[in-house]
Amino acid sequence: MLKPQNLLGTDHDDPSHLPIIRIPGDGRCLFRSVVYGACLRAGEQSPTPSKQKQLADDLRAKVVNEFIKRRADTEWFLEGDFESYTGQMRKPHIWGGEPELLMCSHVLRMPIRVVMRDKKWGSLKIIAEYGEEYGKDCPIQVLYHGYGHYDVLKTSPLSKDLPICIANPLVDVNFVGTASLKTKTTEIVLRDESPHEVRFGYEEFKAEVTPLFLAAHNGNLTLLRNLLNVGAKVNLRVFRGYATTAAVREGHEEVLAVLVNSGASQLACEEALMESSYLGHASISELLMLSNMIRPHVAAHALVSACCRGFVEVVHVLIKHGVDTNAISRTLLQSSKPFLHANVDCNALFAAVVSRQINVVRLLLEVGVRTDIKVKLGAWSWDKDTGEEIRVGAGLAEAYPITWCAVEYYESTGSILHTLLSHLSPNTYHIGRTLLHHAILCRNEKALTTLLNCNADSEAKFLTNEETNVLPIHMASRFGLCDILSCLTNASCNLNSVTKSGDSALMICARYKHEQCLRVLASAGADMGLVNAYGECVTSIAKTIQWGNEFEIAILDVIRGGNVVKSSNASRFSALMLAIRANDIEALKKLIEHKDKIDIDEQDGDGFSAAMIAAEKGNTEAFRLLLYAGSDVLKLKNKDGLTALRIAEQNQNGEVFEKIMLEYAQEKNCTCFTDVNPLHCAIRHGDIKYVQKLTKKGCDVNAFDDNGYTPLMLAARGNHGEICELLISCGAKCDIQNERHETALSLARENGGTQGNDAERVILDELARRMVLRGACVKKHTKCGKGSFHRKLLVMVGDRGILKWGKSNKRNVICRDAEVGGSTKFRLNRRIKFDDDDVDEQGLFYVVTTQNKEVHFVCDGGAEMAMLWVRGIRLVTREAIFGKNGSSKDGMVKVSGKKSIDVNWAAPPSGSFKLNTDGSRLSDSGFIAAGGIFRDQCEFELFPLIIESDSLSAVSLINNTQTPNTHPCFPLLCACRLLLGRLPRTSLNHIFREGNSCADGLAKRAVLLKSDLHIFDVVPSFLSLSFNADIVGVPVPRSVGVD
């Protein structure tokens, strides 16, 4: 607030020459100094100390009141809370400061100057001036000492020589000259939907004035009277108006009273009244109205002006003195929303409504102002024939009632409109429309809410020459006003009302591509299945205007938001079908949450249900949701007679759908969820736990499915060894054939190739076990091939592991091993006896008893049956001795740390040869021999060549180039490596003995032949059994170590 000034340059203005009057320091020094200076300036006698105290306390109280009066302008620069500050300032001992000096200038309407002694020069300098708007002559001058204390400088009163000057007949008291004025100004600040605010300020400029105008402006009553006494003209008008105008502008009510009583003219009084209506001086307005100098039309204009500015006190005064509240006056109306700046003929009520002056409107309605007057203030016009709207600009449309004005120039709280509607109906028509239509046209959601709260009819139709049946909801949809649509839907308007052409609000939104409005209506429950007079629905309209994708996205968003989109015609629109076709899982989940409100099995025109569509499109997750929601996938059929399950089976993801059905059946504890045994489904997916559950419930383990497969066949085809064991333990038959003559074993072999698999092993074990336990008639050789053979019933006693072929105990043996073919000794004996190299019979096998005796048998069915006998004997013996989970140490039976695998010979890759080799030695003579067999997958070249031997040691030594030269076989190893190096693309690999049976047979025959070299161009008869077994890929069990 302090505005330091330069040191005064003239002795006339220099306060340093003024005497200082000391003021007591009792907390009132500031106020004492000011009232003392005011007395000096008025030429009055110096107040006594007691008088000072009284005047100072009175001034303090007036200053506090002035703070409160000017709170909006002063609160920001006061320290702390305003209420606390003013409360403290009322106490007599509280010191004052700059804010109090400013308020003192306003209270006394006198200029106040604050000076302070300059420490460097010792002179006084001006540090602040207040109240310059009240003049600059003879200010009250107080001395500030810098520590909170004030004294006063003794100044001369206003010049007493002035009356002598103006009494001189040569002085023209009506002289018009130029002077610098600081006058009060007003500015109207426009708010969008809030009352207009009048902002006061001061403006300094030069203007032509008279002495009387200046005296009135400065509020110098003494000078004013002196001037009037010597003939100053009251009604002389200058640029800034009459003297009465200046007095009103600066708020000098006493000055104005003197001027009025001194003969102010009607024009001067009327101008002063207009000025008071601009500035809000109620008491001045009353003074002027009591002068009987105001004509009615001027008073009406002042009333309208005061209403625009919200000066309720002025309006009240004018009404009290008989001003016609219904009188029309042309005035400048301004608005920022909608924009308006025009001179309009209107009454006080319209002016107050446009300016959003709530209290003024209430006052006018209380005194009975007319509400049936119409004024041209609207910005919209419309065609009565078609209802088409035209924006013509504010003030250019047809005249309308006051309530329409209150809607268009809506006040944010809605108080004005609500107050008017307490006197007027909201459903009155104006040129075919109601206030609700107008609120929508003005895009004013708040006004619409106020109208609905005042019982406005949300179903009011447009009244046009041609019937259209357009309702407010259709209008809001056409304009895309989603907030207004929300208000209408909350007011329970009919969402499905239609125009004359049958268009619903939803159709209109789609036609005009208003996405947000579409969401609002769909969320509120508008019917998506309605059809207009042209056979169009909202979906077809969206597609016609190429807005289908946006439409679907909007509706799916609504569904994902948890809203049920309604449709009375599923063939036209179905939320469920939309979500399924879009494969929108989240939307589908939300619909299923409200499945009590939708038909989960509704069908389209082709009879497809949602589950059928999901199955056809391969949407597995959607199918799962629908299945668990209770959709009928078994009985419900489309027009082609297909169920959802049948469609799913035909899909490329059929196995996934079947898995889903299986999971559903397990969870729902259902064993017959399809028209086939669920056991087949569980096996196809390898679900052993569910297979166990189903077998315990008694499912038929030998039933055929639609494709002619038993459960065991399916398990074998899928190489599910554990499931095969489970099914067999539950009574599954291994020997059943379907119409294609397929068995579980053939399907296992077909799937496992030449390497075998778990399922094949399990089935072979079961076939072998059943065969040996059931027994069969075989030929038994005697004397290890030297004697004749006998027909015997060969059978095993399972629980004892005994192989028997007669009643004698000698014929009840426990087998240590069993092999296909004949032993070396048997072959030698047969060769000697029959002098024939071909001593192996089809179906020949032998066992070695625990007494190391060899017993040879020949079974019907050839080599494969012989292998089954060997497998069965080994298996039953092992199980009898060690139980089903044990094994023997010699490979026939499992032991701890070993497992049984199936071994068979594998053909060479296409385009290559394979050489299998083996050696043999006769223990009696020490004669050794070797044998080998070449087999190919090509026709022209010998290479690449794969060499296989069952001697792991020999293969390892030859392949290991790091073998030290101290090894006893080192020269032989080098020779082998050299030979292999000369053969291009050759490899040496190890193979188990069980897969090297042909080479083994040749090596054993070579020992018997005792020739240097013998080459067979065709497969010899003694080798045909092993050779055919290799070709077929018959597996032979072998025990291997487990890490």
Secondary structure, 3 states (H helix, E strand, C coil): CCCCCCCCCCCCCCHHHCCEECCCCCCCHHHHHHHHHHHHHCCCCCCCHHHHHHHHHHHHHHHHHHHHHCHHHHHHHCCCCHHHHHHHHCCCCCCCCHHHHHHHHHHHCCCEEEEEECCCCCCEEEEEEECHHHCCCCCEEEEECCCCCEEEECCCCCCCCHHHHHCCCCCCCCCCEEEEEEEEEEEEECCCCCCCEEEEEEEEEEEEECHHHHHHHHCCHHHHHHHHHCCCCCCCCECCECHHHHHHHCCCHHHHHHHHHCCCCHHHHHHHHHHHHHHCCHHHHHHHHCCCCCCHHHHHHHHHHHHHHCCHHHHHHHHHCCCCCCCCEEEEEEEECCEEEEEEEECHHHHHHHCCCHHHHHHHHHCCCCCCCCECCCCEEECCCCCCEEECCCCCCCCECHHHHHHHCCCCCCHHHHHHHCCCCCCCCECCECHHHHHHHCCCHHHHHHHHHCCCCCCCCCCCCCCCCCCHHHHHHHHCCHHHHHHHHHCCCCCCCECCCCCEHHHHHHHCCCHHHHHHHHHHCCCCCCCCCCCCCHHHHHHHCCCHHHHHHHHHHHHHCCCCCCCCCCCCCCHHHHHHHCCCHHHHHHHHHCHHHCCCCCECCCCCEHHHHHHHHCCHHHHHHHHHCCCCCCCCECCCCCEHHHHHHHCCCHHHHHHHHHHHHHHCCCCCCCCCCHHHHHHHCCCHHHHHHHHHCCCCCCCCCCCCCCHHHHHHHCCCHHHHHHHHHCCCCCCCCCCCCCCHHHHHHHHHCCCCCHHHHHHHHHHHHHHHHHCEEEEEECHHHCCCEEEEEEEEECCCCEEECCCCHHHEECEEEEEECCCHHHHHHHHHHHCCCCCCCCCEEEEEECCCCEEEEECCCHHHHHHHHHHHHHHHHHHHHHCCCCECCCCCCECCCEEEEEECCCCCCCCCEEEEEEEEECCCCCCEEEEEEEEECCCCCCCCEEEEECCHHHHHHHHCCCCCCCCCCHHHHHHHHHHHHHCCCEEEEECCHHHCHHHHHHHHHHHHHCCCCCCCCCCCHHHHHHHHHHHHCCCEEEEEECC
